[in-house]
Amino acid sequence: MSADFPAPMDNADVKSDYPRDAEKELNLESATTEPAIDAMSEVLLDIDPVMSRKMHLVNNTLDEVGWTRFHMKLSCLNGFGHGVDSLQVSLQGIIAGQAAFEFSPSYARSLTIALYTGMLLGALFWGSTADIIGRRFAFNVSLFVCSAFTIVAGAAPSWNSLAFFVAFAKYVPHNKQWLITWLAAWWGVGCMIDGFVAWGFMPNFSCPDRSVAPFIECTRASNMGWRYVFFTIGALIFVLSVLRVTIIRLKETSKFLLGQGRDAELVKHFQGLAARYNRPCSLTLAKLEACGTISTAHKKSRWSLGEFFLHVSSLFSSTKVTITSVLLILSWMMIDYLSRRIIQPIIFSEACAGLYAHNIEK
């Protein structure tokens, strides 16, 4: 069954510790002096107190509406997307060695460079564009783009074209926020799917390592295994893309609507969600408007240079946000470098070499 409601898992950026009575919900001064404010609330209060007040109202409404079937479908669809990231990263590590046997590139690690270049450009593009064109469009289109270039990469005629397509392939209620951590489990699911698909194709449709059989020529016809893996994974991602569009019809997220000043549309969405599942909803347009006007809303032109720098500067808008952004960037740099650049290629190369040696002995 489809649902025409916003995706609430993107909205719970601020913990709702404020009292729920109407007087304190509309009293900005009393709210900003409330002692029980978590770190994220303090950061948002420093950036835009009005946005903080409105987000607290939204978070209270999310808790009021509670967990529904809509949220369950949404969590699974978001998990699929996270799993696709894992699929793409581990896929490159699995097929790189076999593709190198066929194309004999001058620099075998260039595929890894292409992957992370695509990831960087994709993060910059979609991270900024999603705040301009809306999360719904980016949420749906990005997976279609990924599936298309993954399938095309399987038909790459050369190492350079393979690197090009690999690069382009990477181009809740508050009381249920623990599910955001649970979504990380989908990363392991993606790696597992990659491994099983590669296990089914590569041992049977791959040419041997030159160190094991140096006189056997590695041609496209004898080395179709890694291409079959690309085709299969690309088809799977395409199916997930279709499910994102057909299983649940998403509206824009509440945070995006707040930033755009579309309070009336936000209230309508929440009231529709509550009515559909017979849940209470006390959020009204009057409550949101009483909080004031958000100062960090978008510029007049969505595609202006100022709009772009507005989103980039928000990553360094205060000391706490700057420290958090830098630590996250450094953490992911080190994790990915060690696991994907050093450990994974060694594991797969040794495993494949051992398998080929065993087959030749037999």
Short mmCIF file of the C-alpha atoms (twelve columns), coordinates in Angstrom:
data_MODEL
# 
_entry.id   MODEL 
# 
loop_
_atom_site.group_PDB 
_atom_site.id 
_atom_site.type_symbol 
_atom_site.label_atom_id 
_atom_site.label_alt_id 
_atom_site.label_comp_id 
_atom_site.label_asym_id 
_atom_site.label_seq_id 
_atom_site.Cartn_x 
_atom_site.Cartn_y 
_atom_site.Cartn_z 
_atom_site.pdbx_PDB_model_num 
ATOM 1   C CA . MET A 1   0.000  0.000   0.000   1 
ATOM 2   C CA . SER A 2   1.394  3.424   -0.872  1 
ATOM 3   C CA . ALA A 3   1.552  6.372   1.452   1 
ATOM 4   C CA . ASP A 4   1.775  10.062  0.613   1 
ATOM 5   C CA . PHE A 5   3.579  11.330  3.647   1 
ATOM 6   C CA . PRO A 6   6.942  12.851  4.628   1 
ATOM 7   C CA . ALA A 7   9.953  10.789  5.628   1 
ATOM 8   C CA . PRO A 8   10.326 11.421  9.353   1 
ATOM 9   C CA . MET A 9   13.650 9.702   9.901   1 
ATOM 10  C CA . ASP A 10  15.443 12.811  8.621   1 
ATOM 11  C CA . ASN A 11  13.675 15.102  11.062  1 
ATOM 12  C CA . ALA A 12  14.823 14.078  14.483  1 
ATOM 13  C CA . ASP A 13  18.013 16.128  14.496  1 
ATOM 14  C CA . VAL A 14  17.194 17.723  17.802  1 
ATOM 15  C CA . LYS A 15  16.273 15.862  20.936  1 
ATOM 16  C CA . SER A 16  12.971 16.965  22.424  1 
ATOM 17  C CA . ASP A 17  13.653 17.666  26.108  1 
ATOM 18  C CA . TYR A 18  11.446 20.730  26.456  1 
ATOM 19  C CA . PRO A 19  8.146  20.638  28.366  1 
ATOM 20  C CA . ARG A 20  5.157  19.816  26.199  1 
ATOM 21  C CA . ASP A 21  2.713  22.445  27.455  1 
ATOM 22  C CA . ALA A 22  1.703  25.094  24.943  1 
ATOM 23  C CA . GLU A 23  2.988  28.070  26.934  1 
ATOM 24  C CA . LYS A 24  6.557  26.828  27.035  1 
ATOM 25  C CA . GLU A 25  6.415  25.537  23.484  1 
ATOM 26  C CA . LEU A 26  5.738  29.058  22.250  1 
ATOM 27  C CA . ASN A 27  8.064  30.852  24.677  1 
ATOM 28  C CA . LEU A 28  11.463 30.986  22.993  1 
ATOM 29  C CA . GLU A 29  13.228 32.642  25.882  1 
ATOM 30  C CA . SER A 30  12.189 30.029  28.415  1 
ATOM 31  C CA . ALA A 31  13.102 27.257  26.006  1 
ATOM 32  C CA . THR A 32  16.631 28.487  25.383  1 
ATOM 33  C CA . THR A 33  17.332 28.575  29.107  1 
ATOM 34  C CA . GLU A 34  15.997 25.080  29.768  1 
ATOM 35  C CA . PRO A 35  18.809 23.148  31.545  1 
ATOM 36  C CA . ALA A 36  18.049 19.736  30.058  1 
ATOM 37  C CA . ILE A 37  19.296 20.454  26.531  1 
ATOM 38  C CA . ASP A 38  21.500 17.939  24.773  1 
ATOM 39  C CA . ALA A 39  24.565 18.785  22.702  1 
ATOM 40  C CA . MET A 40  22.730 18.886  19.379  1 
ATOM 41  C CA . SER A 41  20.114 21.232  20.790  1 
ATOM 42  C CA . GLU A 42  22.816 23.606  21.987  1 
ATOM 43  C CA . VAL A 43  24.412 23.614  18.548  1 
ATOM 44  C CA . LEU A 44  21.120 24.351  16.791  1 
ATOM 45  C CA . LEU A 45  20.217 27.050  19.294  1 
ATOM 46  C CA . ASP A 46  23.505 28.788  18.495  1 
ATOM 47  C CA . ILE A 47  22.817 28.631  14.754  1 
ATOM 48  C CA . ASP A 48  19.096 29.430  14.607  1 
ATOM 49  C CA . PRO A 49  16.918 29.508  17.759  1 
ATOM 50  C CA . VAL A 50  13.716 29.662  15.703  1 
ATOM 51  C CA . MET A 51  14.681 26.536  13.782  1 
ATOM 52  C CA . SER A 52  15.405 24.864  17.114  1 
ATOM 53  C CA . ARG A 53  11.957 25.742  18.442  1 
ATOM 54  C CA . LYS A 54  10.219 24.472  15.322  1 
ATOM 55  C CA . MET A 55  12.223 21.266  15.304  1 
ATOM 56  C CA . HIS A 56  11.176 20.619  18.903  1 
ATOM 57  C CA . LEU A 57  7.555  20.964  17.893  1 
ATOM 58  C CA . VAL A 58  8.121  18.578  14.992  1 
ATOM 59  C CA . ASN A 59  9.923  16.052  17.202  1 
ATOM 60  C CA . ASN A 60  7.093  16.178  19.730  1 
ATOM 61  C CA . THR A 61  4.658  15.498  16.904  1 
ATOM 62  C CA . LEU A 62  6.728  12.568  15.679  1 
ATOM 63  C CA . ASP A 63  6.570  11.037  19.154  1 
ATOM 64  C CA . GLU A 64  2.861  11.790  19.336  1 
ATOM 65  C CA . VAL A 65  2.091  10.052  16.040  1 
ATOM 66  C CA . GLY A 66  4.393  7.184   16.977  1 
ATOM 67  C CA . TRP A 67  5.601  4.188   15.001  1 
ATOM 68  C CA . THR A 68  3.520  3.089   12.015  1 
ATOM 69  C CA . ARG A 69  3.778  0.778   9.022   1 
ATOM 70  C CA . PHE A 70  4.944  3.797   7.069   1 
ATOM 71  C CA . HIS A 71  8.014  4.062   9.296   1 
ATOM 72  C CA . MET A 72  8.780  0.367   8.902   1 
ATOM 73  C CA . LYS A 73  8.718  0.605   5.104   1 
ATOM 74  C CA . LEU A 74  10.771 3.784   5.253   1 
ATOM 75  C CA . SER A 75  13.441 2.207   7.464   1 
ATOM 76  C CA . CYS A 76  13.792 -0.734  5.081   1 
ATOM 77  C CA . LEU A 77  14.024 1.511   2.018   1 
ATOM 78  C CA . ASN A 78  16.678 3.651   3.702   1 
ATOM 79  C CA . GLY A 79  18.497 0.488   4.670   1 
ATOM 80  C CA . PHE A 80  18.519 -0.607  1.039   1 
ATOM 81  C CA . GLY A 81  20.239 2.643   0.108   1 
ATOM 82  C CA . HIS A 82  22.870 2.194   2.794   1 
ATOM 83  C CA . GLY A 83  23.421 -1.367  1.639   1 
ATOM 84  C CA . VAL A 84  23.951 -0.152  -1.931  1 
ATOM 85  C CA . ASP A 85  26.829 2.039   -0.734  1 
ATOM 86  C CA . SER A 86  28.403 -1.089  0.714   1 
ATOM 87  C CA . LEU A 87  27.710 -3.000  -2.499  1 
ATOM 88  C CA . GLN A 88  29.555 -0.446  -4.604  1 
ATOM 89  C CA . VAL A 89  32.591 -0.190  -2.363  1 
ATOM 90  C CA . SER A 90  33.098 -3.925  -1.864  1 
ATOM 91  C CA . LEU A 91  32.239 -4.651  -5.514  1 
ATOM 92  C CA . GLN A 92  35.240 -2.681  -6.715  1 
ATOM 93  C CA . GLY A 93  37.513 -4.548  -4.322  1 
ATOM 94  C CA . ILE A 94  36.191 -7.915  -5.501  1 
ATOM 95  C CA . ILE A 95  36.463 -7.422  -9.267  1 
ATOM 96  C CA . ALA A 96  39.528 -5.158  -9.495  1 
ATOM 97  C CA . GLY A 97  42.036 -8.006  -9.635  1 
ATOM 98  C CA . GLN A 98  40.240 -9.959  -12.348 1 
ATOM 99  C CA . ALA A 99  39.587 -6.863  -14.438 1 
ATOM 100 C CA . ALA A 100 43.280 -5.998  -14.196 1 
ATOM 101 C CA . PHE A 101 44.236 -9.454  -15.538 1 
ATOM 102 C CA . GLU A 102 42.129 -8.763  -18.617 1 
ATOM 103 C CA . PHE A 103 43.056 -5.137  -19.320 1 
ATOM 104 C CA . SER A 104 46.646 -5.072  -17.962 1 
ATOM 105 C CA . PRO A 105 46.499 -1.409  -16.848 1 
ATOM 106 C CA . SER A 106 49.693 0.522   -16.213 1 
ATOM 107 C CA . TYR A 107 48.437 1.367   -12.714 1 
ATOM 108 C CA . ALA A 108 46.155 -1.268  -11.201 1 
ATOM 109 C CA . ARG A 109 45.071 0.943   -8.287  1 
ATOM 110 C CA . SER A 110 43.479 3.523   -10.579 1 
ATOM 111 C CA . LEU A 111 40.098 1.813   -10.169 1 
ATOM 112 C CA . THR A 112 40.234 2.545   -6.454  1 
ATOM 113 C CA . ILE A 113 41.035 6.174   -7.207  1 
ATOM 114 C CA . ALA A 114 38.064 6.339   -9.589  1 
ATOM 115 C CA . LEU A 115 35.764 4.860   -6.945  1 
ATOM 116 C CA . TYR A 116 36.682 7.334   -4.243  1 
ATOM 117 C CA . THR A 117 36.715 10.242  -6.668  1 
ATOM 118 C CA . GLY A 118 33.163 9.324   -7.602  1 
ATOM 119 C CA . MET A 119 32.197 8.995   -3.945  1 
ATOM 120 C CA . LEU A 120 33.649 12.428  -3.174  1 
ATOM 121 C CA . LEU A 121 31.947 14.113  -6.122  1 
ATOM 122 C CA . GLY A 122 28.702 12.285  -5.392  1 
ATOM 123 C CA . ALA A 123 28.741 13.384  -1.765  1 
ATOM 124 C CA . LEU A 124 29.412 16.994  -2.747  1 
ATOM 125 C CA . PHE A 125 26.766 16.994  -5.470  1 
ATOM 126 C CA . TRP A 126 23.939 15.136  -3.759  1 
ATOM 127 C CA . GLY A 127 24.727 16.538  -0.338  1 
ATOM 128 C CA . SER A 128 24.308 20.083  -1.618  1 
ATOM 129 C CA . THR A 129 21.638 19.412  -4.227  1 
ATOM 130 C CA . ALA A 130 19.354 17.540  -1.836  1 
ATOM 131 C CA . ASP A 131 19.005 20.697  0.251   1 
ATOM 132 C CA . ILE A 132 18.129 22.682  -2.880  1 
ATOM 133 C CA . ILE A 133 15.874 20.425  -4.947  1 
ATOM 134 C CA . GLY A 134 14.535 18.425  -2.014  1 
ATOM 135 C CA . ARG A 135 15.320 15.088  -0.424  1 
ATOM 136 C CA . ARG A 136 12.624 13.134  -2.255  1 
ATOM 137 C CA . PHE A 137 14.058 13.695  -5.731  1 
ATOM 138 C CA . ALA A 138 17.637 13.005  -4.650  1 
ATOM 139 C CA . PHE A 139 16.496 9.990   -2.633  1 
ATOM 140 C CA . ASN A 140 14.912 8.336   -5.669  1 
ATOM 141 C CA . VAL A 141 17.090 9.479   -8.577  1 
ATOM 142 C CA . SER A 142 20.483 8.725   -7.016  1 
ATOM 143 C CA . LEU A 143 19.729 4.998   -6.832  1 
ATOM 144 C CA . PHE A 144 18.565 4.890   -10.468 1 
ATOM 145 C CA . VAL A 145 21.813 6.575   -11.553 1 
ATOM 146 C CA . CYS A 146 23.821 4.099   -9.508  1 
ATOM 147 C CA . SER A 147 22.050 1.086   -11.020 1 
ATOM 148 C CA . ALA A 148 22.467 2.355   -14.587 1 
ATOM 149 C CA . PHE A 149 26.208 2.964   -14.347 1 
ATOM 150 C CA . THR A 150 26.786 -0.296  -12.473 1 
ATOM 151 C CA . ILE A 151 25.192 -2.267  -15.318 1 
ATOM 152 C CA . VAL A 152 27.092 -0.274  -17.955 1 
ATOM 153 C CA . ALA A 153 30.366 -0.812  -16.063 1 
ATOM 154 C CA . GLY A 154 29.952 -4.537  -16.603 1 
ATOM 155 C CA . ALA A 155 30.205 -3.951  -20.357 1 
ATOM 156 C CA . ALA A 156 33.246 -1.674  -20.128 1 
ATOM 157 C CA . PRO A 157 35.567 -2.310  -23.122 1 
ATOM 158 C CA . SER A 158 38.690 -0.948  -21.422 1 
ATOM 159 C CA . TRP A 159 40.198 -0.209  -18.019 1 
ATOM 160 C CA . ASN A 160 39.736 3.550   -18.419 1 
ATOM 161 C CA . SER A 161 36.057 3.215   -19.316 1 
ATOM 162 C CA . LEU A 162 35.545 0.868   -16.365 1 
ATOM 163 C CA . ALA A 163 37.053 3.474   -14.032 1 
ATOM 164 C CA . PHE A 164 34.789 6.131   -15.556 1 
ATOM 165 C CA . PHE A 165 31.610 4.128   -14.960 1 
ATOM 166 C CA . VAL A 166 32.683 3.074   -11.467 1 
ATOM 167 C CA . ALA A 167 33.176 6.738   -10.588 1 
ATOM 168 C CA . PHE A 168 29.708 7.683   -11.817 1 
ATOM 169 C CA . ALA A 169 28.108 4.749   -10.030 1 
ATOM 170 C CA . LYS A 170 29.019 6.407   -6.728  1 
ATOM 171 C CA . TYR A 171 28.068 9.768   -7.924  1 
ATOM 172 C CA . VAL A 172 11.999 8.608   12.875  1 
ATOM 173 C CA . PRO A 173 10.240 9.413   15.681  1 
ATOM 174 C CA . HIS A 174 12.595 10.633  18.410  1 
ATOM 175 C CA . ASN A 175 11.911 7.650   20.658  1 
ATOM 176 C CA . LYS A 176 12.808 5.369   17.728  1 
ATOM 177 C CA . GLN A 177 16.112 7.047   16.829  1 
ATOM 178 C CA . TRP A 178 18.008 3.905   17.767  1 
ATOM 179 C CA . LEU A 179 16.859 2.615   14.366  1 
ATOM 180 C CA . ILE A 180 19.299 5.013   12.691  1 
ATOM 181 C CA . THR A 181 22.101 3.009   14.298  1 
ATOM 182 C CA . TRP A 182 20.320 -0.180  13.264  1 
ATOM 183 C CA . LEU A 183 20.539 0.958   9.634   1 
ATOM 184 C CA . ALA A 184 24.311 0.458   9.836   1 
ATOM 185 C CA . ALA A 185 23.625 -3.284  9.791   1 
ATOM 186 C CA . TRP A 186 22.634 -2.898  6.145   1 
ATOM 187 C CA . TRP A 187 26.279 -2.179  5.332   1 
ATOM 188 C CA . GLY A 188 27.102 -5.753  6.266   1 
ATOM 189 C CA . VAL A 189 24.135 -6.990  4.244   1 
ATOM 190 C CA . GLY A 190 25.511 -5.230  1.169   1 
ATOM 191 C CA . CYS A 191 28.949 -6.812  1.592   1 
ATOM 192 C CA . MET A 192 27.357 -10.218 2.097   1 
ATOM 193 C CA . ILE A 193 25.321 -9.917  -1.116  1 
ATOM 194 C CA . ASP A 194 28.436 -8.891  -3.048  1 
ATOM 195 C CA . GLY A 195 30.324 -11.869 -1.698  1 
ATOM 196 C CA . PHE A 196 27.625 -14.398 -2.566  1 
ATOM 197 C CA . VAL A 197 27.150 -13.029 -6.094  1 
ATOM 198 C CA . ALA A 198 30.906 -13.025 -6.730  1 
ATOM 199 C CA . TRP A 199 31.176 -16.532 -5.300  1 
ATOM 200 C CA . GLY A 200 28.626 -17.748 -7.798  1 
ATOM 201 C CA . PHE A 201 30.263 -16.249 -10.895 1 
ATOM 202 C CA . MET A 202 33.963 -15.504 -10.517 1 
ATOM 203 C CA . PRO A 203 35.374 -18.964 -9.688  1 
ATOM 204 C CA . ASN A 204 33.681 -20.447 -12.758 1 
ATOM 205 C CA . PHE A 205 33.962 -17.608 -15.270 1 
ATOM 206 C CA . SER A 206 37.386 -16.074 -14.636 1 
ATOM 207 C CA . CYS A 207 40.800 -16.496 -16.208 1 
ATOM 208 C CA . PRO A 208 43.606 -17.658 -13.888 1 
ATOM 209 C CA . ASP A 209 46.121 -15.408 -12.192 1 
ATOM 210 C CA . ARG A 210 49.238 -14.881 -14.319 1 
ATOM 211 C CA . SER A 211 51.383 -15.859 -11.360 1 
ATOM 212 C CA . VAL A 212 49.700 -19.280 -11.444 1 
ATOM 213 C CA . ALA A 213 49.272 -19.716 -15.215 1 
ATOM 214 C CA . PRO A 214 51.527 -17.145 -16.946 1 
ATOM 215 C CA . PHE A 215 51.095 -18.596 -20.443 1 
ATOM 216 C CA . ILE A 216 47.285 -18.539 -20.517 1 
ATOM 217 C CA . GLU A 217 45.903 -15.439 -22.234 1 
ATOM 218 C CA . CYS A 218 43.176 -13.605 -20.312 1 
ATOM 219 C CA . THR A 219 40.502 -12.603 -22.830 1 
ATOM 220 C CA . ARG A 220 37.068 -11.116 -22.416 1 
ATOM 221 C CA . ALA A 221 35.375 -14.399 -23.292 1 
ATOM 222 C CA . SER A 222 37.319 -16.305 -20.639 1 
ATOM 223 C CA . ASN A 223 36.956 -13.601 -18.002 1 
ATOM 224 C CA . MET A 224 33.245 -12.786 -17.908 1 
ATOM 225 C CA . GLY A 225 32.823 -13.478 -14.191 1 
ATOM 226 C CA . TRP A 226 33.407 -9.936  -12.943 1 
ATOM 227 C CA . ARG A 227 31.103 -8.605  -15.670 1 
ATOM 228 C CA . TYR A 228 28.335 -10.964 -14.577 1 
ATOM 229 C CA . VAL A 229 28.791 -9.669  -11.042 1 
ATOM 230 C CA . PHE A 230 28.336 -6.083  -12.268 1 
ATOM 231 C CA . PHE A 231 25.242 -6.997  -14.285 1 
ATOM 232 C CA . THR A 232 23.670 -8.838  -11.365 1 
ATOM 233 C CA . ILE A 233 24.386 -6.146  -8.782  1 
ATOM 234 C CA . GLY A 234 23.227 -3.411  -11.173 1 
ATOM 235 C CA . ALA A 235 19.962 -5.256  -11.802 1 
ATOM 236 C CA . LEU A 236 19.452 -5.688  -8.057  1 
ATOM 237 C CA . ILE A 237 19.991 -1.965  -7.464  1 
ATOM 238 C CA . PHE A 238 17.511 -1.174  -10.231 1 
ATOM 239 C CA . VAL A 239 14.879 -3.356  -8.547  1 
ATOM 240 C CA . LEU A 240 15.499 -1.505  -5.282  1 
ATOM 241 C CA . SER A 241 15.126 1.790   -7.160  1 
ATOM 242 C CA . VAL A 242 11.729 0.721   -8.464  1 
ATOM 243 C CA . LEU A 243 10.656 -0.357  -4.980  1 
ATOM 244 C CA . ARG A 244 11.558 3.096   -3.665  1 
ATOM 245 C CA . VAL A 245 9.118  4.646   -6.105  1 
ATOM 246 C CA . THR A 246 6.305  2.085   -6.071  1 
ATOM 247 C CA . ILE A 247 6.170  0.766   -2.505  1 
ATOM 248 C CA . ILE A 248 6.054  4.161   -0.811  1 
ATOM 249 C CA . ARG A 249 5.486  7.574   -2.388  1 
ATOM 250 C CA . LEU A 250 7.504  9.993   -0.327  1 
ATOM 251 C CA . LYS A 251 6.774  13.630  0.247   1 
ATOM 252 C CA . GLU A 252 9.500  16.075  1.223   1 
ATOM 253 C CA . THR A 253 11.005 15.690  4.682   1 
ATOM 254 C CA . SER A 254 9.874  18.008  7.443   1 
ATOM 255 C CA . LYS A 255 13.334 19.507  7.925   1 
ATOM 256 C CA . PHE A 256 13.486 20.509  4.281   1 
ATOM 257 C CA . LEU A 257 9.985  21.998  4.457   1 
ATOM 258 C CA . LEU A 258 10.920 23.973  7.572   1 
ATOM 259 C CA . GLY A 259 14.031 25.337  5.876   1 
ATOM 260 C CA . GLN A 260 11.924 26.380  2.891   1 
ATOM 261 C CA . GLY A 261 9.364  28.088  5.118   1 
ATOM 262 C CA . ARG A 262 6.602  25.713  3.950   1 
ATOM 263 C CA . ASP A 263 5.030  25.295  7.379   1 
ATOM 264 C CA . ALA A 264 1.483  24.815  6.095   1 
ATOM 265 C CA . GLU A 265 2.537  21.912  3.883   1 
ATOM 266 C CA . LEU A 266 4.399  20.357  6.799   1 
ATOM 267 C CA . VAL A 267 1.338  20.507  9.068   1 
ATOM 268 C CA . LYS A 268 -0.853 19.039  6.330   1 
ATOM 269 C CA . HIS A 269 1.486  16.083  5.903   1 
ATOM 270 C CA . PHE A 270 1.597  15.275  9.600   1 
ATOM 271 C CA . GLN A 271 -2.150 15.574  9.989   1 
ATOM 272 C CA . GLY A 272 -2.621 13.270  7.003   1 
ATOM 273 C CA . LEU A 273 -0.215 10.715  8.464   1 
ATOM 274 C CA . ALA A 274 -1.992 10.823  11.827  1 
ATOM 275 C CA . ALA A 275 -5.413 10.474  10.207  1 
ATOM 276 C CA . ARG A 276 -4.316 7.519   8.090   1 
ATOM 277 C CA . TYR A 277 -3.168 5.528   11.112  1 
ATOM 278 C CA . ASN A 278 -5.728 6.929   13.575  1 
ATOM 279 C CA . ARG A 279 -3.111 8.711   15.703  1 
ATOM 280 C CA . PRO A 280 -3.320 12.063  17.534  1 
ATOM 281 C CA . CYS A 281 -1.626 15.151  16.061  1 
ATOM 282 C CA . SER A 282 -1.582 18.420  18.014  1 
ATOM 283 C CA . LEU A 283 0.726  20.282  15.619  1 
ATOM 284 C CA . THR A 284 -0.904 23.370  14.100  1 
ATOM 285 C CA . LEU A 285 0.219  26.086  11.745  1 
ATOM 286 C CA . ALA A 286 -0.328 28.667  14.489  1 
ATOM 287 C CA . LYS A 287 2.215  26.967  16.747  1 
ATOM 288 C CA . LEU A 288 4.874  26.934  14.047  1 
ATOM 289 C CA . GLU A 289 4.248  30.522  12.986  1 
ATOM 290 C CA . ALA A 290 4.399  31.677  16.607  1 
ATOM 291 C CA . CYS A 291 8.023  30.511  16.745  1 
ATOM 292 C CA . GLY A 292 9.069  33.169  14.236  1 
ATOM 293 C CA . THR A 293 10.885 33.138  10.899  1 
ATOM 294 C CA . ILE A 294 13.860 30.871  10.311  1 
ATOM 295 C CA . SER A 295 16.967 32.917  9.576   1 
ATOM 296 C CA . THR A 296 18.858 30.044  7.941   1 
ATOM 297 C CA . ALA A 297 16.239 29.482  5.252   1 
ATOM 298 C CA . HIS A 298 17.286 29.172  1.623   1 
ATOM 299 C CA . LYS A 299 18.295 32.064  -0.594  1 
ATOM 300 C CA . LYS A 300 15.920 33.515  -3.162  1 
ATOM 301 C CA . SER A 301 17.674 31.653  -5.972  1 
ATOM 302 C CA . ARG A 302 18.031 27.939  -5.280  1 
ATOM 303 C CA . TRP A 303 20.883 27.608  -7.779  1 
ATOM 304 C CA . SER A 304 22.928 30.625  -6.720  1 
ATOM 305 C CA . LEU A 305 26.507 30.382  -5.503  1 
ATOM 306 C CA . GLY A 306 25.368 31.806  -2.189  1 
ATOM 307 C CA . GLU A 307 22.939 28.912  -1.772  1 
ATOM 308 C CA . PHE A 308 25.773 26.423  -2.253  1 
ATOM 309 C CA . PHE A 309 28.059 28.124  0.254   1 
ATOM 310 C CA . LEU A 310 25.163 28.330  2.705   1 
ATOM 311 C CA . HIS A 311 25.130 24.542  2.915   1 
ATOM 312 C CA . VAL A 312 28.912 24.166  2.986   1 
ATOM 313 C CA . SER A 313 29.333 26.808  5.683   1 
ATOM 314 C CA . SER A 314 26.760 25.061  7.867   1 
ATOM 315 C CA . LEU A 315 29.299 22.273  8.393   1 
ATOM 316 C CA . PHE A 316 31.529 24.805  10.147  1 
ATOM 317 C CA . SER A 317 28.905 27.114  11.638  1 
ATOM 318 C CA . SER A 318 30.185 26.832  15.219  1 
ATOM 319 C CA . THR A 319 33.090 25.368  17.148  1 
ATOM 320 C CA . LYS A 320 31.178 22.220  18.072  1 
ATOM 321 C CA . VAL A 321 29.896 21.657  14.550  1 
ATOM 322 C CA . THR A 322 33.373 22.231  13.096  1 
ATOM 323 C CA . ILE A 323 34.973 19.732  15.472  1 
ATOM 324 C CA . THR A 324 32.260 17.177  14.727  1 
ATOM 325 C CA . SER A 325 32.595 17.629  10.950  1 
ATOM 326 C CA . VAL A 326 36.388 17.314  11.015  1 
ATOM 327 C CA . LEU A 327 36.308 14.226  13.241  1 
ATOM 328 C CA . LEU A 328 33.724 12.518  11.020  1 
ATOM 329 C CA . ILE A 329 35.725 13.257  7.875   1 
ATOM 330 C CA . LEU A 330 38.978 11.995  9.383   1 
ATOM 331 C CA . SER A 331 37.317 8.899   10.850  1 
ATOM 332 C CA . TRP A 332 35.823 7.825   7.532   1 
ATOM 333 C CA . MET A 333 39.078 8.587   5.718   1 
ATOM 334 C CA . MET A 334 41.046 6.275   8.001   1 
ATOM 335 C CA . ILE A 335 38.412 3.521   8.102   1 
ATOM 336 C CA . ASP A 336 37.998 3.393   4.328   1 
ATOM 337 C CA . TYR A 337 41.709 3.683   3.592   1 
ATOM 338 C CA . LEU A 338 42.690 0.821   5.876   1 
ATOM 339 C CA . SER A 339 39.822 -1.521  5.033   1 
ATOM 340 C CA . ARG A 340 39.263 -0.873  1.315   1 
ATOM 341 C CA . ARG A 341 42.653 0.284   0.102   1 
ATOM 342 C CA . ILE A 342 44.937 -2.094  2.027   1 
ATOM 343 C CA . ILE A 343 43.146 -5.015  3.685   1 
ATOM 344 C CA . GLN A 344 40.411 -5.996  1.202   1 
ATOM 345 C CA . PRO A 345 42.537 -6.178  -2.002  1 
ATOM 346 C CA . ILE A 346 45.089 -8.391  -0.225  1 
ATOM 347 C CA . ILE A 347 42.405 -10.767 1.053   1 
ATOM 348 C CA . PHE A 348 40.711 -11.191 -2.324  1 
ATOM 349 C CA . SER A 349 43.969 -11.526 -4.267  1 
ATOM 350 C CA . GLU A 350 45.265 -14.265 -1.995  1 
ATOM 351 C CA . ALA A 351 41.910 -16.048 -1.966  1 
ATOM 352 C CA . CYS A 352 41.626 -16.044 -5.759  1 
ATOM 353 C CA . ALA A 353 45.239 -17.158 -6.217  1 
ATOM 354 C CA . GLY A 354 44.683 -20.093 -3.887  1 
ATOM 355 C CA . LEU A 355 41.475 -21.074 -5.688  1 
ATOM 356 C CA . TYR A 356 43.096 -21.014 -9.122  1 
ATOM 357 C CA . ALA A 357 46.083 -23.026 -7.894  1 
ATOM 358 C CA . HIS A 358 43.720 -25.630 -6.474  1 
ATOM 359 C CA . ASN A 359 41.773 -25.869 -9.749  1 
ATOM 360 C CA . ILE A 360 44.948 -26.311 -11.816 1 
ATOM 361 C CA . GLU A 361 46.215 -29.060 -9.526  1 
ATOM 362 C CA . LYS A 362 42.941 -30.902 -10.006 1 
# 
